[in-house]
């Protein structure tokens, strides 16, 4: 007791305390000092676009699994393809020539091929639908600017646009933290220890940025496809994207000169690429 009243907010050990009132007071104090961040509620259009994009990536995983199982089935029976890249027209013709004598294996092979073909056709249909939305929706301006970057095609640009949503709530440095691309930290006193990336935030967007980061390693050349994307973007977007492409490729060269592990270098490039994406997304028209 203090002054005839029980000390507030100090329950005895082991007591169960309902914390709603305590949480409300904490939120009120944070609101008073303007230490709360607003939450952006996705629009119905954004949620609908996310459903389509995530279905496409789920389909990609299913297709990879189906192709892997089919390839292992052929490998178990001694059929190895040596004619170049798999899952091309030549690879399909090679599989057409394979014959199995036992009915069980023959049926398994036919069903596995049918499943892989179905998933591939489904992927192509989803890509076409995403292309339609990317060309005529509220996300089109952002997608057009993002696609000026090397390694960011229509699918990647549209996925980043719908997954992040409101880019203006971030900065060039905070977008990497939002996507879980910043190192974790376990520091104490004067000792600073950093670990792997936090992997917090949006998994889909983080994976897309890491995949795009690999494409900045080869020599930077403005090819036909990239030039076509630049032609539909504003001069400011083209100039900034060119600067980003040169900067990211130069960083790859520096990482290779220092014999940096590819996984570490790719993550660092992806983190900086996220900042460049933010820079283009918030660029005025």
C-alpha positions as CSV (number, residue, x, y, z in Angstrom):
1,X,0.0,0.0,0.0
2,X,1.2,3.5,-0.8
3,X,-0.8,6.5,0.6
4,X,-3.8,4.2,1.4
5,X,-4.0,2.9,-2.2
6,X,-2.6,-0.2,-3.8
7,X,0.4,0.3,-6.0
8,X,-1.0,0.2,-9.6
9,X,0.5,-1.9,-12.4
10,X,2.5,-4.1,-10.0
11,X,0.7,-7.4,-9.5
12,X,2.0,-10.0,-7.1
13,X,4.1,-12.8,-8.7
14,X,1.9,-15.5,-10.2
15,X,-1.2,-13.4,-10.3
16,X,-3.2,-13.2,-13.5
17,X,-3.7,-9.7,-14.7
18,X,-6.0,-8.5,-17.4
19,X,-3.8,-6.1,-19.4
20,X,-6.4,-4.4,-21.6
21,X,-6.4,-1.2,-19.5
22,X,-2.7,-1.2,-19.3
23,X,-2.3,-1.7,-23.0
24,X,-4.7,1.1,-23.6
25,X,-2.7,3.5,-21.4
26,X,0.5,2.6,-23.2
27,X,-1.1,3.2,-26.6
28,X,-2.4,6.5,-25.4
29,X,1.1,7.6,-24.2
30,X,2.6,6.5,-27.5
31,X,0.0,8.4,-29.5
32,X,0.6,11.5,-27.4
33,X,4.3,11.6,-28.3
34,X,3.5,10.7,-31.9
35,X,5.4,7.4,-31.7
36,X,2.8,5.2,-33.5
37,X,3.0,4.3,-37.2
38,X,-0.1,4.2,-39.2
39,X,-1.1,0.9,-40.9
40,X,-2.1,0.9,-44.5
41,X,-5.2,-1.2,-45.2
42,X,-4.9,-2.8,-48.7
43,X,-7.7,-1.9,-51.1
44,X,-9.9,-4.5,-52.7
45,X,-8.1,-4.1,-56.0
46,X,-4.8,-4.6,-54.3
47,X,-5.9,-7.7,-52.5
48,X,-7.4,-9.1,-55.7
49,X,-4.1,-8.5,-57.6
50,X,-2.2,-10.2,-54.7
51,X,-4.3,-13.3,-55.0
52,X,-3.5,-13.6,-58.7
53,X,0.2,-13.0,-58.2
54,X,0.5,-15.4,-55.3
55,X,-1.4,-18.1,-57.2
56,X,1.1,-17.7,-60.0
57,X,4.1,-18.3,-57.7
58,X,2.3,-21.2,-56.1
59,X,1.8,-22.7,-59.5
60,X,5.5,-22.2,-60.3
61,X,6.4,-24.3,-57.2
62,X,3.9,-27.0,-58.2
63,X,5.3,-27.1,-61.7
64,X,8.9,-27.4,-60.4
65,X,7.9,-30.2,-58.2
66,X,6.0,-32.0,-61.0
67,X,9.0,-31.7,-63.3
68,X,11.3,-32.9,-60.6
69,X,9.3,-36.0,-59.9
70,X,9.0,-36.7,-63.7
71,X,12.8,-36.4,-64.1
72,X,13.5,-38.7,-61.2
73,X,11.1,-41.3,-62.6
74,X,13.0,-41.3,-65.9
75,X,16.4,-41.4,-64.1
76,X,15.4,-44.4,-62.1
77,X,14.8,-46.3,-65.3
78,X,18.0,-45.2,-66.9
79,X,16.7,-42.4,-69.2
80,X,19.0,-39.4,-69.1
81,X,18.6,-36.4,-71.4
82,X,21.9,-35.1,-72.8
83,X,20.6,-32.8,-75.6
84,X,20.9,-29.5,-73.7
85,X,18.4,-27.7,-71.6
86,X,15.5,-29.7,-70.3
87,X,11.8,-28.8,-70.7
88,X,12.3,-27.4,-74.2
89,X,10.8,-28.6,-77.5
90,X,13.7,-30.9,-78.1
91,X,13.3,-32.4,-74.6
92,X,9.6,-33.0,-75.3
93,X,10.5,-34.9,-78.5
94,X,13.0,-36.9,-76.6
95,X,10.3,-37.9,-74.0
96,X,7.9,-38.8,-76.9
97,X,10.3,-41.6,-77.9
98,X,10.5,-43.2,-74.5
99,X,8.5,-46.5,-74.1
100,X,7.9,-48.6,-71.0
101,X,6.9,-52.2,-71.1
102,X,5.4,-52.5,-67.6
103,X,1.9,-51.0,-67.4
104,X,2.5,-49.4,-63.9
105,X,5.5,-47.4,-65.0
106,X,3.9,-46.6,-68.3
107,X,0.8,-45.1,-66.6
108,X,2.9,-43.2,-64.0
109,X,5.0,-41.7,-66.8
110,X,1.9,-40.6,-68.8
111,X,0.2,-39.1,-65.8
112,X,3.3,-37.3,-64.7
113,X,3.7,-35.7,-68.1
114,X,0.1,-34.7,-68.2
115,X,0.3,-33.0,-64.8
116,X,3.5,-31.1,-65.8
117,X,1.8,-30.0,-69.1
118,X,-1.3,-28.9,-67.3
119,X,0.7,-26.8,-64.8
120,X,2.7,-25.3,-67.6
121,X,-0.4,-24.3,-69.5
122,X,-1.9,-22.8,-66.3
123,X,1.3,-20.8,-65.7
124,X,1.1,-19.4,-69.2
125,X,-2.6,-18.4,-68.7
126,X,-1.7,-16.7,-65.4
127,X,1.2,-14.8,-67.0
128,X,-1.2,-13.5,-69.7
129,X,-3.7,-12.3,-67.1
130,X,-1.0,-10.6,-65.1
131,X,0.2,-8.9,-68.2
132,X,-3.3,-7.5,-68.8
133,X,-3.6,-6.1,-65.3
134,X,-0.1,-4.7,-65.4
135,X,-0.9,-2.8,-68.6
136,X,-4.2,-1.3,-67.5
137,X,-4.7,-0.9,-63.8
138,X,-3.9,1.6,-61.0
139,X,-0.5,-0.2,-60.7
140,X,0.5,0.5,-64.3
141,X,2.6,3.7,-63.7
142,X,4.6,2.0,-60.9
143,X,5.1,-1.2,-62.9
144,X,6.3,0.9,-65.9
145,X,9.0,2.6,-63.9
146,X,10.1,-0.5,-62.1
147,X,10.5,-2.4,-65.3
148,X,13.2,0.1,-66.3
149,X,15.5,-1.8,-63.9
150,X,17.5,-4.7,-65.1
151,X,16.1,-8.0,-64.1
152,X,12.6,-6.6,-63.3
153,X,10.2,-7.9,-65.9
154,X,6.4,-7.3,-66.0
155,X,5.7,-10.2,-63.6
156,X,8.3,-9.0,-61.1
157,X,7.4,-5.4,-61.3
158,X,3.7,-6.1,-60.9
159,X,4.3,-8.4,-58.0
160,X,6.4,-5.8,-56.2
161,X,3.8,-3.1,-56.9
162,X,0.9,-5.1,-55.4
163,X,2.9,-6.6,-52.5
164,X,4.3,-3.3,-51.2
165,X,1.3,-1.2,-52.1
166,X,1.9,2.3,-50.7
167,X,5.5,3.0,-51.3
168,X,5.3,6.5,-49.8
169,X,5.3,5.2,-46.3
170,X,8.9,4.1,-46.6
171,X,12.3,5.6,-47.4
172,X,15.2,4.3,-49.4
173,X,16.7,2.9,-46.2
174,X,13.6,1.6,-44.5
175,X,12.3,-0.4,-47.4
176,X,15.0,-3.0,-47.0
177,X,14.1,-3.4,-43.3
178,X,10.4,-3.8,-44.2
179,X,11.3,-6.6,-46.6
180,X,13.6,-8.4,-44.2
181,X,16.8,-7.8,-46.1
182,X,18.7,-6.1,-43.3
183,X,21.1,-8.0,-41.0
184,X,19.9,-9.1,-37.6
185,X,21.8,-7.7,-34.7
186,X,22.8,-9.2,-31.3
187,X,24.8,-6.4,-29.7
188,X,25.6,-5.8,-26.0
189,X,27.6,-3.0,-24.5
190,X,30.5,-2.0,-26.8
191,X,30.3,-5.3,-28.8
192,X,28.3,-5.3,-32.0
193,X,27.4,-8.6,-33.5
194,X,25.4,-8.9,-36.8
195,X,23.9,-12.1,-38.0
196,X,21.9,-13.2,-41.1
197,X,19.1,-11.1,-42.5
198,X,15.9,-10.9,-40.5
199,X,13.7,-12.4,-43.2
200,X,10.8,-10.3,-41.8
201,X,8.1,-8.8,-43.8
202,X,6.9,-9.9,-47.2
203,X,8.4,-13.2,-48.4
204,X,7.2,-12.9,-52.0
205,X,8.7,-9.5,-52.5
206,X,12.0,-10.5,-50.8
207,X,12.4,-13.6,-53.1
208,X,11.7,-11.5,-56.2
209,X,14.4,-9.0,-55.3
210,X,17.0,-11.7,-54.6
211,X,16.3,-13.3,-57.9
212,X,16.5,-10.0,-59.7
213,X,19.8,-9.2,-58.0
214,X,21.5,-12.2,-59.7
215,X,20.7,-10.6,-63.1
216,X,22.8,-7.6,-62.3
217,X,26.0,-9.6,-62.3
218,X,26.6,-10.0,-66.1
219,X,28.0,-7.1,-68.1
220,X,25.6,-4.2,-68.3
221,X,24.2,-3.7,-71.9
222,X,21.0,-2.0,-72.8
223,X,19.5,-4.7,-75.0
224,X,16.4,-4.7,-77.1
225,X,14.0,-5.8,-74.4
226,X,15.2,-3.2,-71.9
227,X,15.2,-0.5,-74.5
228,X,11.5,-1.3,-75.3
229,X,10.7,-0.9,-71.6
230,X,12.5,2.4,-71.5
231,X,10.6,3.7,-74.5
232,X,7.3,3.7,-72.6
233,X,8.7,5.3,-69.4
234,X,9.5,8.9,-68.6
235,X,13.0,10.4,-69.2
236,X,13.5,10.7,-65.5
237,X,12.7,7.1,-64.9
238,X,15.1,6.0,-67.7
239,X,17.9,8.1,-66.3
240,X,17.4,6.9,-62.7
241,X,17.1,3.3,-63.8
242,X,20.3,3.5,-65.9
243,X,22.1,4.9,-62.9
244,X,20.8,2.1,-60.7
245,X,21.8,-0.6,-63.3
246,X,25.3,0.7,-63.5
247,X,25.7,1.1,-59.8
248,X,24.4,-2.4,-59.0
249,X,26.7,-4.0,-61.7
250,X,29.6,-2.1,-60.3
251,X,28.9,-3.4,-56.8
252,X,28.9,-7.0,-58.2
253,X,32.4,-6.3,-59.6
254,X,33.6,-5.1,-56.3
255,X,32.1,-8.1,-54.4
256,X,33.8,-10.5,-56.8
257,X,37.2,-8.6,-56.4
258,X,36.9,-9.1,-52.7
259,X,35.9,-12.8,-53.1
260,X,32.7,-12.2,-51.3
261,X,30.4,-15.3,-51.0
262,X,27.7,-15.2,-53.6
263,X,24.9,-15.6,-51.1
264,X,26.1,-12.6,-49.1
265,X,26.7,-10.5,-52.2
266,X,23.3,-11.3,-53.7
267,X,21.6,-10.3,-50.5
268,X,23.5,-7.0,-50.3
269,X,22.6,-6.3,-54.0
270,X,18.9,-7.1,-53.3
271,X,18.8,-4.8,-50.3
272,X,20.2,-1.9,-52.4
273,X,17.9,-2.9,-55.3
274,X,14.9,-2.5,-53.0
275,X,16.0,1.1,-52.4
276,X,16.2,1.8,-56.1
277,X,12.8,0.3,-56.6
278,X,11.4,2.6,-54.0
279,X,13.2,5.6,-55.7
280,X,11.5,4.7,-59.0
281,X,8.1,3.9,-57.4
282,X,7.8,7.3,-55.7
283,X,9.2,9.2,-58.7
284,X,6.7,11.9,-59.9
285,X,5.3,11.5,-63.3
